[in-house]
Amino acid sequence: MTTWLSEQDYARLRAELAELTDAGATEQTGGPDHRGARIRTLRALLDDAVVGTRPPDDGIAEPGMVLTVRFDDDPEPETFLLGASAGEDSALAAYSPESPLGAAVLGARQGERRAYQVPSGATVGVTLVRAVPYGVDSPH
């Protein structure tokens, strides 16, 4: 699974991996299983990451794009990054392309309506209003 990451997130995750790896090397008793799981997750994420490469500004929803969508039952649009987190200090939410919402809008063109199923079993309609590459006139 390839994940789009900003340069800042890539550096932050590399630092977290280094810290976890260093902490594990200095511990006498090994450490909790969750640290090992996080190390494996970070390594897999960083090994397959696409870093900072902006997708084309063509209005098509793909990883690395900031998407503005409108849900059928809500007049207010929602804006989020399709990819990994935009950073701890960012107010911009992020959805993975593998999430139900991310998978639904992946490949959509501006103005296109898609639908997806939420965990409750309900079907939610969503329309792509705007798609711009992260960092190009996007809130972050």
Secondary structure, DSSP 8 states (H G I E B T S, - for coil): --EEE-HHHHHHHHHHHHHHHHHHHH-SS---HHHHHHHHHHHHHHHTEEES----SSSB--TTEEEEEEETT-SS-EEEEESS---TT---EEE-TTSHHHHHHTT-BTT-EEEEE-TTS-EEEEEEEEEEETTSS---
